[in-house]
Amino acid sequence: MATSTKSYRVRIGGVADGGNPTPDLSPRAAFERWLGRLRASKADLTVSGYHYQLKLFIEFCEQEGITSIDDLSGWDIDTYETHRRKKGVELNSLSKELGTLKRFLEYCARIEVVDESLPEKVDPPDVPRDAQVDETRLEPHRASALLSYYDEHAYGTRPHALLTLAWYVGARLGALRGLDIDDYDSDEAYLEFIHRPREDTPLKNGADGERAVGLSREVCDVLDAYLEGERHENYDDYGRRPLFTSEVGRGSRSAIRSWTYLATVPCLHTECPHGHDPETCEYLDYSKSSQCPSSRSPHQVRTGSITWQLNRGVPIEAVAERVNTSVRTLKRHYDQPTKREELEERRREHVDKLGFDEDEDDQDAVGENGGEQE
């Protein structure tokens, strides 16, 4: 009696360095592996950003029946980009999505689960500079008016302390949220930003974001008044004493954001530019302050602060270190002077040189009256 044999085909990937077969990963498995690697060195918010920028591509692969990332081709990448363009995705968003895809595929090529040439087939579109930058910011004249209002009418309150620190330092929302009382030294006039990921207060750039930042005596006086009067004496879940507290503990990210919006509504220092009555305006409510067209987010306060610091003549390298970003990123995303600001703030010192002083007048007189005549 003849014995039948069955033939089984088992797919095994290529051979990586060292002679071990490369595993056959699905796009989602490779994606999760990459994110896991990033979590070891990147802040949770950064990893979440990569996740949201790439998850649609992973879903696209699954819808297209691409079960092995090794099967991914340049045609698939171009098809995905065309699909996203037809969806009406903004050019800036599309560029970010494809840039993240390129980084992901570079990782895949490095571990040899895709061909090394595949990342080069991702071509993020060029984005005009004015489309890359959100030009909405807290303008210096408005910051000055708001802080003057707090100086006169609400000195040392939480919104006063929060806006003062956000403006004069230019820190990110997460960095402000993570500050403890022990991070602030009034006598020496500085505060420290410390990366504490295991206690729910990471810095965006991890340990590289740790730094000490000097404060003016004016800023310290506001913080001291806040600590002595209006700060809720609460601890967070790790037994730390947060600088900015709610009634129950450390302010959440959404709370810090809402407090900043509420601290920047224009009705605090001027008539409402939108014709609303401050007595009945719903935008003055904590939960709706972000809907006011003139209130500003922590990021928009940061953007305004950085531009202001540069316009005040602080060297760009010093500002970059103070606000924890690179000079390149600062120039591209935050350094947004208007044409008039460039004239008034950055070129005025040179214009002042274009005059005649008395010595020059005297020398001219000698040349005309007492010098050698031809």
Phi, psi and omega in degrees: 000127183289141178258124179275145177243144178257141180256125179249132178252119179249123182279125177234134182289185180291179182260124179274176178304136181098354175087005180271137179295137179283131181293152180267094185267144170285160177305320181292320179296318178295321179299312180295323178296317179296315179298320178300322178293319181295324183299339180288339185227350183248154176293153182303321182294324178294315179296320178298322178298316177297321180300311183290330180286337186249344187297328179293327177293319179297318178295323177299315179301317181293321178293329180273000179076023178274099185267343178236130181294339178292341179277352183295136182232170175299326178297318179297318180295317179294322178297319179295315179299317178299319178299317181291322179296320179294337178283353179080025179294136178300147184301320180296318180293319179297319179298319179294317180299313182289328176296320177293320177300318180298316179296320179298315181289331174296321175296315180298322178292324181295324179267006170066041172254355170224164178296142184297340181274349186297317181303328182290348179275356173269123185233085179301136181291148175290139182242127177304146185302321182291342177272343181277335190251131172277108186277000175287125182207166172279116183286148182304321181293328177285321176299317179298316180295319179295314181293327176295321176300313181294323178302322185269327190241341184212050186295132175077009176283167179300313178298326178295312181295317182295312181292321179300312181292317180299320183284312186283341179257318183081030183278160176285163179304310183298324179292319177296317181298324186280356182290138172251164175301322182291347178277354184247131178238106183290319183297318181271354175059056175204166172222158181245138172258123185235135180280115180229070185295329182283352179240027171068022176225065178284157170262151184305317183261023177062216181298335178291346179271355180288136182192160171254137183234126179286149180235151174283162178297327179298316179294317179299321179298320178295314179297320179298316179297321178296315182294326181281337187242292195265347182294133174288125181281084182230160176246158175269187184291351182248013178079011179269158181256097182296150175289313180253111185243153168262191179286349184241352181156213179292137177297137177286171177300317180294326178293314179300320179296314181294320178299322180290315176304312183293328181287347185245009177295136187291338183298347179290334186231356182204173174294148182299123180289354182249009174077018180270154175272118182303335180291333184238359184294125181288340181290345178275005175273141183309317187281349184237005183297333180291343182275350177293127182299340184253355176284161186230144179279168176303322179295322180288330172293317178300315180300314179296320180297315183297315178298318179297316179300318178294318181292338177279358175097007176290130181304142185299326178294322179291319178295317180301318179290321182295319184260003175062063172210167179278158177299320180298312180295321180299314180296323187282322190247337188241332183282092188236058179289143172283168181301321181290322178298319178300319180292308188289320188264320189262337184249352184300322181297329179282324178297324181296340179282345185272066178214176180249127177261176186294324181299319180294321178298318181295319180296321178297320181295319178298317181297326184276324188254323186246001182276176179291139179258145178282000000 
